[in-house]
Amino acid sequence: MKKLLIMLLLALMLPVAGWSRNADDIVNEFRDAHHAQYVNVGRGMLSLARIFTPGLPSAKHGITAVRALDLSDCKDGVRDKFRKRVASLRNDPTYEEMVTSDKDDSHSMVLMHNDGYYVDEIVVVSAGDGNDSIVVIRGKISLDEVERIVNDDTYYPIR
């Protein structure tokens, strides 16, 4: 009876453990790969940039940190593993899929994690065709500001 109870608990806990892996886990897993290019712009650097550039768009929109990882120069095995991990984000119920583009072997998507009225995280992923990268934007961005960011052609002109 104990074995059956333990097996049942394990069967219930494994899917929950899989859901807890998020975009930050992917960045942390692959940032030390050979030839990976990783950049982390945290609160301190953004605060310093705001002092010297008061009109910085990220200050206006509530962005507190940006992490970027580019695996384009890594070996095929690393990039294949990255693509599999990125595909698991689509199944993560904590993320809402905003934009998806699938062309030939190239896949791009924008995911958003919101907590009520605010967006905590925006994830931009490009995988395939030799262009494997992920950008994680964190902050406390209101849903109204997300729309303004998309429609703001002052700082982000569409060409």
C-alpha positions as CSV (number, residue, x, y, z in Angstrom):
1,M,0.0,0.0,0.0
2,K,2.8,2.4,0.8
3,K,4.5,1.7,-2.5
4,L,1.3,2.5,-4.3
5,L,0.8,5.8,-2.4
6,I,4.4,6.8,-3.1
7,M,4.1,6.0,-6.8
8,L,0.9,8.0,-7.0
9,L,2.5,11.0,-5.3
10,L,5.5,10.8,-7.6
11,A,3.2,10.7,-10.6
12,L,1.5,13.8,-9.4
13,M,4.6,15.7,-8.5
14,L,6.7,15.1,-11.7
15,P,4.5,17.3,-14.0
16,V,4.5,20.1,-11.5
17,A,8.3,19.9,-11.3
18,G,8.5,20.2,-15.1
19,W,6.3,23.3,-15.1
20,S,8.5,25.1,-12.6
21,R,11.3,25.3,-15.3
22,N,11.0,28.7,-16.9
23,A,13.0,31.0,-19.2
24,D,15.5,32.0,-16.5
25,D,16.3,28.3,-16.1
26,I,17.0,28.0,-19.8
27,V,19.3,31.0,-19.7
28,N,21.1,29.7,-16.6
29,E,21.5,26.2,-18.2
30,F,23.1,27.4,-21.5
31,R,24.9,30.6,-20.6
32,D,28.1,28.8,-19.8
33,A,28.1,26.7,-23.0
34,H,31.2,27.0,-25.2
35,H,30.9,30.0,-27.6
36,A,27.7,31.2,-25.9
37,Q,27.3,35.0,-25.7
38,Y,25.5,36.1,-22.5
39,V,24.6,39.6,-21.3
40,N,22.8,40.5,-18.1
41,V,21.7,44.1,-17.6
42,G,20.4,44.3,-14.1
43,R,18.8,47.0,-11.9
44,G,22.1,48.7,-11.1
45,M,23.1,49.1,-14.7
46,L,19.6,50.3,-15.7
47,S,19.6,52.8,-12.8
48,L,22.9,54.1,-13.9
49,A,21.7,54.4,-17.5
50,R,18.6,56.3,-16.3
51,I,20.8,58.9,-14.5
52,F,22.7,59.7,-17.7
53,T,19.7,59.2,-20.1
54,P,16.5,60.4,-18.5
55,G,14.5,59.7,-21.6
56,L,15.4,56.0,-21.7
57,P,12.4,54.0,-22.9
58,S,12.9,51.2,-20.4
59,A,12.6,53.7,-17.5
60,K,9.3,54.9,-18.9
61,H,7.9,51.4,-19.3
62,G,9.0,49.8,-16.0
63,I,11.7,47.4,-17.2
64,T,14.0,46.5,-14.4
65,A,16.3,43.8,-15.9
66,V,17.2,42.3,-19.3
67,R,19.0,39.0,-19.9
68,A,20.1,38.0,-23.4
69,L,21.7,34.8,-24.6
70,D,22.9,34.0,-28.1
71,L,23.9,30.4,-29.0
72,S,24.5,31.0,-32.7
73,D,28.2,30.1,-32.5
74,C,27.7,27.0,-30.4
75,K,27.8,23.4,-31.6
76,D,24.8,21.7,-33.1
77,G,24.2,19.5,-30.1
78,V,23.9,22.4,-27.8
79,R,21.6,24.3,-30.1
80,D,19.4,21.2,-30.6
81,K,19.1,20.8,-26.8
82,F,18.3,24.5,-26.5
83,R,15.5,24.1,-29.1
84,K,14.0,21.2,-27.2
85,R,14.0,23.3,-24.0
86,V,12.5,26.3,-25.7
87,A,9.7,24.1,-27.1
88,S,8.8,23.1,-23.5
89,L,8.1,26.8,-22.8
90,R,5.1,26.6,-25.2
91,N,3.5,24.0,-22.9
92,D,4.2,26.0,-19.7
93,P,0.8,27.2,-18.3
94,T,2.4,30.2,-16.6
95,Y,3.3,31.8,-20.0
96,E,0.8,33.3,-22.4
97,E,1.9,33.0,-26.0
98,M,1.6,36.4,-27.7
99,V,3.3,36.0,-31.1
100,T,4.5,32.9,-32.9
101,S,6.2,32.7,-36.3
102,D,7.2,29.4,-37.9
103,K,9.1,29.7,-41.2
104,D,10.9,26.7,-42.6
105,D,13.4,25.7,-39.9
106,S,13.2,29.0,-38.0
107,H,10.8,29.5,-35.1
108,S,10.2,32.7,-33.2
109,M,7.9,33.5,-30.3
110,V,7.0,36.1,-27.7
111,L,5.7,34.8,-24.4
112,M,4.4,36.9,-21.5
113,H,4.0,36.1,-17.9
114,N,1.6,38.4,-16.1
115,D,0.5,38.6,-12.5
116,G,-2.9,40.3,-12.6
117,Y,-2.6,43.8,-13.9
118,Y,1.2,43.8,-14.3
119,V,3.5,41.9,-16.7
120,D,6.4,40.4,-14.8
121,E,8.3,38.9,-17.7
122,I,8.4,39.1,-21.5
123,V,10.4,36.3,-23.3
124,V,11.5,36.7,-26.9
125,V,12.9,33.5,-28.4
126,S,14.4,32.7,-31.8
127,A,15.3,29.1,-32.5
128,G,16.5,27.3,-35.6
129,D,18.2,28.2,-38.9
130,G,21.5,28.9,-37.0
131,N,19.9,31.8,-35.1
132,D,19.3,30.5,-31.6
133,S,18.7,33.2,-28.9
134,I,16.5,34.2,-26.0
135,V,15.9,37.5,-24.4
136,V,14.2,37.8,-21.0
137,I,12.8,41.2,-20.0
138,R,11.7,41.5,-16.4
139,G,9.9,44.3,-14.7
140,K,6.6,45.6,-13.4
141,I,4.9,46.7,-16.7
142,S,1.2,47.5,-16.7
143,L,-0.8,45.8,-19.4
144,D,-1.6,49.3,-20.8
145,E,2.1,50.0,-21.1
146,V,2.6,46.8,-23.1
147,E,0.2,48.1,-25.7
148,R,2.0,51.5,-25.7
149,I,5.4,49.7,-26.1
150,V,4.0,47.9,-29.1
151,N,2.4,51.0,-30.7
152,D,5.2,53.5,-29.7
153,D,6.9,54.6,-32.9
154,T,9.0,57.3,-31.1
155,Y,11.5,54.8,-29.6
156,Y,10.7,51.7,-31.6
157,P,10.0,52.8,-35.2
158,I,8.8,50.2,-37.6
159,R,10.8,50.3,-40.8
